Amino acid sequence: MSRRRHGSMPKIALWMLVAVADVALLVATGGVVAMVLILATLAVVAGGVFAARQLLAQQTTSKTREAVARRRA
């Protein structure tokens, strides 16, 4: 019998529902301006993380290329 184990189903839908409820509570208590400021801050932080990961990946790739070029020379 190939049944799924209890509790193995992804719970992303539940967490998304919780996130939507949190956003609704924040808008109700703080207003739309506060919500826009929070979303802008999150976007800036996410952009910073993305840029940092891209820079680290680029540095790693360039170091690997230099090592290969030295071996060939």
Buried (B, 14 or more C-beta within 10 A) or exposed (E): EEEEEEEEEEEEEEEEEEEEEEEEEBBEEEEEEEBEEBEEEEEEEEEEEEEEEEEEEEEEEEEEEEEEEEEEE
